[in-house]
Amino acid sequence: MIPIKIIFAEKFNILNKKKIYYWSPFLTEVATIKAVINSAYSMKRYFKEYDTTIIDAAGEFEKKKDEIDNKKIGLKNLSKIKYISYLPTYGKLKSRFSYIVIFLLSFFSLKNILKKDKPDFLIIHLITSLPLLLFSLFNFETKCILRISGYPQMNKIRIFFWKILLKKVFIVTCPTKTTYEYIKKLKICDDNKLKVLFDPILIVNEINKKKKNKIEYENFILSAGRLTKQKNFSFLIDCFQDINFKFPDLKLLILGNGEQKNFLEKKIQSLNLNGKIKILPFQHNIFPYFHKSKCFLMTSLWEDPGFVILESAFCRSFIISSNFKHSSKEIIESNVAGLLYESQNKQDFNEKFNFFANMNKNEKLKYKRNALIMSKNFTIFNHSKNLNKILMNKF
């Protein structure tokens, strides 16, 4: 006679589910965290044979708990003490210290969870050195998948260690073709391990619903991101002086939090642009701003791939972007899906903005449609479909 528990499990499809764990500790809220949550959600939503769990190293995912619970994703705590609140977050040396603390305090607890829970897959995004070292030192029944973004700084010594650490890695994924080509040239892993996997940035139904919300602002251009040197908002503020001279009724909104907030606000004040440029805090629903903006401006020095540029494209914003390292040319083909200016070149930025301002409505719509088509590569559905192929070794 078959036990009632097994009959119940088979009926509700909870037997033999493959377990996917995600490792991505963070100090400040970066776009990668959205990719982690969306990836776990997409695999749970579109493939009933997977259970997904995010590992919370130091309490960093506590602020995301409601979203994680609503999306029926598991959350595994490594530490009873939420010590993330005691760690410094801003500044290169301080953040490096915090990462070392997380590394040391998570070493044995992560090892024990992998031994005890035996997840089928561990997908790692941030503080990747810890799980890579564990897989090099110990044997696990888990297959490790590493996501590499951007251009990791390499020399002969680093390449040597990367080759050792990646020997036991099942698959290495890259969020853009540009990164894929760069990693391939380094020869740090076998070519057959290297895959392009677009990040799960867009939840289509959610965005279409949220972008219709009302906001108080009218007649504005938009930029968004963490207020850090990487995002290059200081350059944007300088450029806006010329825009303001030609288009005095136009305002600039910058959405985001970060270490440069005071510096940027002082700069705005020194240029007498107080009433023209407004810095708003991070918005949980950014989509109405994309939807209502005259255009979206991306001035970053580097991105991979650049989440807000894809969200703005899906919301049919007109995009003007720097030709930053890694992926801007790949995502926004100049004169096809948006306009690219030479990074840090103020004259080229102003020329591209003037070109945009003089375009007629139909010309702008053509660019917006092309950007929308491009952005659909980054939906959670497409991500889940391709990640499943990778996990099944069919990609």
Helices and strands as residue ranges (DSSP letters): H 4-11, E 18-23, H 31-46, E 50-56, G 62-64, H 65-70, E 74-77, G 83-86, H 92-117, E 121-124, H 129-137, E 143-147, H 156-165, E 169-174, H 177-186, G 191-193, E 194-196, H 204-210, E 220-224, G 229-231, H 233-246, E 251-255, H 261-270, E 277-280, H 287-292, E 296-298, H 307-314, E 319-322, H 328-331, E 339-341, H 346-357, H 361-375, G 376-378, H 380-391
